[in-house]
Amino acid sequence: MWRNFTSSALTFLLVLMFCAGGMLLWAKNQYSAEGPLEQAICLRVEQGSTMGHVSTSLAEQGAISSGYLFRVGVNYSDKAADLKAGSFLIPAGASMEGIVDLVTGDGRSTCGSEIVYRIGVLRSEVQLRELDPETNRFEEKFSFDPNADEVPAGFTEAAESGDLRYRVALAEGATSWQVIEALKAADFLTGEVTEVPAEGTLAPDSYELRKGALRGELVEEMTRRQTAILDEAWQNRAEGLPLETKEEALILASIVEKETGVAEERKQVASVFVNRLKQGMRLQTDPTVIYGVTEGKGALGRGLRQSELRRETPWNTYVIDGLPVTPIANPGRAAIEAALNPDDTEYLFFVADGTGGHAFAKTLSEHNDNVAKWRKIEAERNASE
């Protein structure tokens, strides 16, 4: 009798263990399998939310089949403490495991409404845009120049929405003075910046922020990113460059940035200046003259005068030998990389070609021919106006 009882108990235990193992395998497969969501959604995770709140919201929107299984999976993967606040695009068919990875990643919002404050070379712009989860494209709702335009009707109401994030987008080629002046006018930021950072030390990039973020901390982040970009590019620089320090590389990169209209030409433009430096030729580039006139405090807004081309400043490369004393703008990553890895050419000259790009030349005779062609294009354009 006891032998039969023991045998039955053992059999029951084995069956129970088998069932438990099967349930665990089923749960794991459900956690990583394609989810029921038919169309992408924008999931908003508020500051202070928990995975319990997230699972409830996901279940209500039909993104997961089981809130309980979602929470068990989160706890099993030990990611509950990594939840980030923000707006996250959940694609159709996303698995529970994939959703957890999205909301516990770097915290960068990928959908929802945002105000983008664009700091450009000639103007600043405020945009309010919203990502359409179905098309994964931003739709612009409002756009205006905060220094020249009136605030559009409806913008203030939309900007007071709680489901809103902020972003500062710094364009390549803006000067440090322009950046600081623009940040002073950004009313969603707080704190003061008492000094203009050294020219060239701010990274053109996109910076996601929260309303009330400190201007000083944003500038520090811009500086940190530019330092990292320059350090990496310097480590990977080509051999034989006429540049002794990272600071000189940054100066050259700023000139390349200001002289490049077509992105594909950056390395060719850089090669011209590198070749000139190697041969002891003056760089003779207009943007350095302009910086000597404005010292980076806004755009010149007119053509250069002959007297300005002849005037000696620490930046005028028609007058001084070698590089200017400082950068003339904040160059982007591509310009820095081009300055430190230019194309291998024999070019010594370039001039506008009428398409937004340049015509390059190895000799002064070729260059003069290109200049003549450009003058003809200019004359034809002026005659047609």
For each residue, the residues with C-beta under 8 A, 3 or more apart:
1: 4 5
2: 5 6
3: 6 7
4: 1 7 8
5: 1 2 8 9
6: 2 3 9 10
7: 3 4 10 11
8: 4 5 11 12
9: 5 6 12 13
10: 6 7 13 14
11: 7 8 14 15
12: 8 9 15 16
13: 9 10 16 17
14: 10 11 17 18
15: 11 12 18 19
16: 12 13 19 20
17: 13 14 20 21
18: 14 15 21 22
19: 15 16 22 23
20: 16 17 23 24
21: 17 18 24 25
22: 18 19 25 26
23: 19 20 26 27
24: 20 21 27 28
25: 21 22 28 29
26: 22 23 29 30
27: 23 24 30 31 69 72 73
28: 24 25 31 32
29: 25 26 32 33
30: 26 27 33 65 66 69 96
31: 27 28 69 70 73 95 96 97
32: 28 29 95 96 97
33: 29 30 95
34: 93 94 95
35: 63 64 65 93 94 95 96 98 99
36: 62 63 64 65
37: 40 41 61 62 63 90 91 92 93 94
38: 62 92
39: 92 133 134
40: 37 89 90 91 92 133 134 136
41: 37 61 63 89 90 133
42: 87 88 89 90 111 112 131 133
43: 54 57 58 61 63 87 88 89 90 99 102 103 111
44: 57 86 87 112 163
45: 49 53 54 83 84 85 86 87 88 103
46: 49 53 85
47: 85
48: 85
49: 45 46 53 54 83 85
50: 53 54 80 83
51: 54 55 70 71 74 80 83
52: 55 56 71
53: 45 46 49 50 56 57
54: 43 45 49 50 51 57 58 83 103
55: 51 52 58 59 64 67 68 70 71 74
56: 52 53 59 60 67
57: 43 44 53 54 60 61
58: 43 54 55 61 63 64 67 70 90 99
59: 55 56 62 63 64 66 67 70
60: 56 57
61: 37 41 43 57 58
62: 36 37 38 59
63: 35 36 37 41 43 58 59 90 94 99
64: 35 36 55 58 59 67 69 70 96 99
65: 30 35 36 69
66: 30 59 69 70
67: 55 56 58 59 64 70 71
68: 55 71 72
69: 27 30 31 64 65 66 72 73 96
70: 31 51 55 58 59 64 66 67 73 74 96 99 100
71: 51 52 55 67 68 74 75
72: 27 68 69 75 76
73: 27 31 69 70 76 77 96 97 100
74: 51 55 70 71 77 79 80 100
75: 71 72 78 80
76: 72 73
77: 73 74 97 100
78: 75 81
79: 74 82 83 100 104
80: 50 51 74 75 83
81: 78
82: 79 104
83: 45 49 50 51 54 79 80 103 104
84: 45 103 104 105 106 107
85: 45 46 47 48 49 107
86: 44 45 107 108 109 110 165
87: 42 43 44 45 109 110 111 112 163 165
88: 42 43 45 102 103 109 110 111
89: 40 41 42 43 102 110 111 131 133 136
90: 37 40 41 42 43 58 63 94 99 102 133
91: 37 40 94
92: 37 38 39 40
93: 34 35 37
94: 34 35 37 63 90 91 98 99 102
95: 31 32 33 34 35 98 99
96: 30 31 32 35 64 69 70 73 99 100
97: 31 32 73 77 100 101
98: 35 94 95 101 102
99: 35 43 58 63 64 70 90 94 95 96 102 103
100: 70 73 74 77 79 96 97 103 104
101: 97 98 104 105
102: 43 88 89 90 94 98 99 105 110
103: 43 45 54 83 84 88 99 100
104: 79 82 83 84 100 101
105: 84 101 102 108
106: 84
107: 84 85 86
108: 86 105 208
109: 86 87 88 112 114 165 208
110: 86 87 88 89 102 131
111: 42 43 87 88 89 131 133
112: 42 44 87 109 130 131 163 164 165
113: 128 129 130 131 141 158 161 163 164 165
114: 109 128 129 130 164 165 166 167
115: 126 127 128 159 164 165 166 167 188
116: 126 127 128 129 167 168 169
117: 124 125 126 166 167 168 169 182 186 188
118: 124 125 126 127 169 171
119: 124 168 169 170 171 174 178 179 182 183
120: 123 124 125 171 174
121: 171 173 174 178 299 329
122: 299
123: 120 145 147 148
124: 117 118 119 120 145 146 147 182 185
125: 117 118 120 143 144 145 146
126: 115 116 117 118 142 143 144 145 146
127: 115 116 118 140 142 143
128: 113 114 115 116 140 141 142 143 155 158 159
129: 113 114 116 138 139 140 141
130: 112 113 114 138 139 141
131: 42 89 110 111 112 113 136 137 138 139
132: 135 136 137 138 139
133: 39 40 41 42 89 90 111 136
134: 39 40
135: 132
136: 40 89 131 132 133
137: 131 132
138: 129 130 131 132
139: 129 130 131 132
140: 127 128 129 143
141: 113 128 129 130 158
142: 126 127 128 152 154 155 158
143: 125 126 127 128 140
144: 125 126 149 150 151 152 155
145: 123 124 125 126 148 149
146: 124 125 126 149 151 185
147: 123 124 185
148: 123 145
149: 144 145 146 152
150: 144
151: 144 146 155 156
152: 142 144 149 155
153:
154: 142 157 158
155: 128 142 144 151 152 158 159
156: 151 159 160
157: 154 160 161
158: 113 128 141 142 154 155 161
159: 115 128 155 156 164
160: 156 157
161: 113 157 158 164
162:
163: 44 87 112 113
164: 112 113 114 115 159 161 211
165: 86 87 109 112 113 114 115 208 209 210
166: 114 115 117 188 208 209 210 211 213
167: 114 115 116 117 206 207 208 209
168: 116 117 119 183 186 206 207 209 218
169: 116 117 118 119 205 206 207
170: 119 174 179 202 203 204 205 206 207 222 330
171: 118 119 120 121 174 204
172: 204 257 329 330 331 332 334 335
173: 121 204 257 258 329 330 331 332
174: 119 120 121 170 171 178 179 204 329 330
175: 178 179 199 291 296 297 328 329 330
176: 179 180 196 197 198 199 200 201 202 296 330
177: 180 181 196 295 296 297 298
178: 119 121 174 175 181 182 296 297 298
179: 119 170 174 175 176 182 183 197 202 219 222 330
180: 176 177 183 184 193 196 197 219
181: 177 178 184 185
182: 117 119 124 178 179 185 186
183: 119 168 179 180 186 189 193 215 218 219
184: 180 181 193 215
185: 124 146 147 181 182
186: 117 168 182 183 189 215
187:
188: 115 117 166 209 211 212 213
189: 183 186 209 212 213 214 215 218
190: 212 213 214 215
191: 214 215 216 217
192: 215 216
193: 180 183 184 196 215 216 219
194:
195:
196: 176 177 180 193
197: 176 179 180 201 202 219 222 223
198: 176 201 326
199: 175 176 254 296 326 327 328 329 330
200: 176 226 250 251 253 254 326 327 328 329 330 331
201: 176 197 198 222 223 226 227 250 330
202: 170 176 179 197 219 222 223 226 330
203: 170 222 223 225 226 229 330 332 333
204: 170 171 172 173 174 330 331 332 333
205: 169 170 222 225
206: 167 168 169 170
207: 167 168 169 170 218 221 222
208: 108 109 165 166 167
209: 165 166 167 168 188 189 213 218
210: 165 166 213
211: 164 166 188
212: 188 189 190
213: 166 188 189 190 209 210 217 218
214: 189 190 191 217 218
215: 183 184 186 189 190 191 192 193 218 219
216: 191 192 193 219 220
217: 191 213 214 220 221
218: 168 183 189 207 209 213 214 215 221 222
219: 179 180 183 193 197 202 215 216 222 223
220: 216 217 223 224
221: 207 217 218 224 225
222: 170 179 197 201 202 203 205 207 218 219 225 226
223: 197 201 202 203 219 220 226 227
224: 220 221 227 228
225: 203 205 221 222 228 229
226: 200 201 202 203 222 223 229 230 330
227: 201 223 224 230 231
228: 224 225 231 232
229: 203 225 226 232 233 333 336
230: 226 227 233 234 246 249 250 336
231: 227 228 234 235 246
232: 228 229 235 236
233: 229 230 236 237 249 333 336 337 339 340 341
234: 230 231 237 246 249 340
235: 231 232
236: 232 233 340 341
237: 233 234 241 243 249 340 341
238: 241 340 341 342
239:
240:
241: 237 238 249 274 340
242: 274 277 278
243: 237 248 249 252 277 339 340
244: 248
245: 248 249
246: 230 231 234 249 250
247: 250 251
248: 243 244 245 251 252 323
249: 230 233 234 237 241 243 245 246 252 253 336 339 340
250: 200 201 230 246 247 253 254 327 331 336
251: 200 247 248 254 255 323 324 326 327 328
252: 243 248 249 255 256 270 273 274 323 339
253: 200 249 250 256 257 327 331 335 336 338 339 340
254: 199 200 250 251 257 258 327 328 329 330 331 335
255: 251 252 258 259 273 283 285 287 288 317 323 324 328
256: 252 253 259 260 266 269 270 273 331 335 338 339
257: 172 173 253 254 260 329 330 331 332 335
258: 173 254 255 285 287 328 329
259: 255 256 269 285 287
260: 256 257 263 265 266 269 335 338
261: 265 352 356 357 358
262: 265 356 357 358
263: 260 266 334
264:
265: 260 261 262 268 269 357 358
266: 256 260 263 269 270 334 335 338
267: 270 271 338 341 342 343
268: 265 271 272 342 343 345 347 350 358 360
269: 256 259 260 265 266 272 273 338 350 358
270: 252 256 266 267 273 274 335 338 339 342 343
271: 267 268 274 275 342 343 344 345 347
272: 268 269 275 276 345 347 348 349 350 360
273: 252 255 256 269 270 276 277 283 285 339 342
274: 241 242 252 270 271 277 278 339 342
275: 271 272 278 279 345 346 347 348
276: 272 273 279 281 282 283 348
277: 242 243 273 274 280 281 283 322 323
278: 242 274 275
279: 275 276 348
280: 277 321
281: 276 277 284 348
282: 276 317 318 319 320 321
283: 255 273 276 277 288 317 322 323
284: 281 317 318
285: 255 258 259 273 288 289 317
286: 289 290 304
287: 255 258 259 290 291 328 329
288: 255 283 285 291 292 315 316 317 318 324 328
289: 285 286 292 293 304 308 309 313 315 316 317 318
290: 286 287 293 294 300 304 328
291: 175 287 288 294 295 296 315 324 328 329
292: 288 289 295 308 311 313 314 315 316
293: 289 290 300 304 308 313
294: 290 291 297 298 299 300
295: 177 291 292
296: 175 176 177 178 199 291 328 329
297: 175 177 178 294
298: 177 178 294 301
299: 121 122 294
300: 290 293 294 304
301: 298
302:
303:
304: 286 289 290 293 300 308 309
305: 308 309
306: 309 310
307: 310 311
308: 289 292 293 304 305 311
309: 289 304 305 306 316 318
310: 306 307 318 319
311: 292 307 308 316 319
312: 316 319 320
313: 289 292 293 316 319
314: 292 320 324 325 326
315: 288 289 291 292 320 324 325 326 328
316: 288 289 292 309 311 312 313 319 320 324
317: 255 282 283 284 285 288 289 320 323 324
318: 282 284 288 289 309 310
319: 282 310 311 312 313 316
320: 282 312 314 315 316 317 324
321: 280 282
322: 277 283
323: 248 251 252 255 277 283 317
324: 251 255 288 291 314 315 316 317 320 327 328
325: 314 315
326: 198 199 200 251 314 315
327: 199 200 250 251 253 254 324 330 331
328: 175 199 200 251 254 255 258 287 288 290 291 296 315 324
329: 121 172 173 174 175 199 200 254 257 258 287 291 296
330: 170 172 173 174 175 176 179 199 200 201 202 203 204 226 254 257 327
331: 172 173 200 204 250 253 254 256 257 327 335 336 339
332: 172 173 203 204 257 335 336
333: 203 204 229 233 336 337
334: 172 263 266 337 338
335: 172 253 254 256 257 260 266 270 331 332 338 339
336: 229 230 233 249 250 253 331 332 333 339 340
337: 233 333 334 340 341
338: 253 256 260 266 267 269 270 334 335 341 342
339: 233 243 249 252 253 256 270 273 274 331 335 336 342
340: 233 234 236 237 238 241 243 249 253 336 337
341: 233 236 237 238 267 337 338
342: 238 267 268 270 271 273 274 338 339 345
343: 267 268 270 271
344: 271
345: 268 271 272 275 342 360
346: 275 362
347: 268 271 272 275 350 360 361 362
348: 272 275 276 279 281 361 362 363 364 367
349: 272 360 361 362 363 364 366 367 370
350: 268 269 272 347 358 359 360 361 367 370
351: 358 359 367 370 371 374
352: 261 357 358 359 374
353: 357 358 359 370 373 374
354: 373 374 377
355:
356: 261 262
357: 261 262 265 352 353
358: 261 262 265 268 269 350 351 352 353
359: 350 351 352 353 370 373 374
360: 268 272 345 347 349 350
361: 347 348 349 350 364 366 367 369 370
362: 346 347 348 349 366
363: 348 349 366 367
364: 348 349 361 367 368
365: 368 369
366: 349 361 362 363 369 370
367: 348 349 350 351 361 363 364 370 371
368: 364 365 371 372
369: 361 365 366 372 373
370: 349 350 351 353 359 361 366 367 373 374
371: 351 367 368 374 375
372: 368 369 375 376
373: 353 354 359 369 370 376 377
374: 351 352 353 354 359 370 371 377 378
375: 371 372 378 379
376: 372 373 379 380
377: 354 373 374 380 381
378: 374 375 381 382
379: 375 376 382 383
380: 376 377 383 384
381: 377 378 384 385
382: 378 379 385
383: 379 380
384: 380 381
385: 381 382
